[in-house]
């Protein structure tokens, strides 16, 4: 199964650091955020990785190259070059589909390039079970951080995502890690800007989005202060 790392965003909250460096190339504990993901994907047996780019995108290409040093083949979906800027999450995935899948039932990993999650396992068994299901996506959730106290989704008693508090009375925050089936985004024309949230909420209403809580170390590296804290 292939994977896409989302790395097209401008990273405005991380300025001035991102004025000259793409956010996913900022170093955490000695190596760029993107490198942590590439190492984890390679350990799990993923051999083909797509990275979508827009802001300062050539730096990402020049830094990572073809991926051979990590034992993966990297393909680039260059939104800046082709469309003049980032296409948002669902739009970016839709543009990259020809690099990720051969058909609507094919599945792939999705992870944001600006999260730090060193203990996450891109488990091949979990991926295989998802591929054999009829689900559109499987999401990992985390406890709500202080800057997103209201959260995103709840979890019902059967492990499906819901738009609202779940069976435990809580909302959780989407961790920006998922397994996705191509059919989730095939209705988006390549090159169109589109957010992922509405597609996920629609899938939840059909009970075709499952979720689980990730309990390991996780950080959405959004500000210079967060980055500095991680590196202390």
Helices and strands as residue ranges (DSSP letters): E 2-7, G 12-14, G 17-19, G 23-25, E 27-28, E 31-32, H 33-43, E 48-53, H 57-64, G 68-70, E 73-78, H 79-83, H 88-100, E 107-112, E 115-116, H 124-131, E 137-142, G 146-148, E 154-155, E 161-162, E 173-181, G 182-184, H 197-205, E 209-213, E 219-220, H 224-231
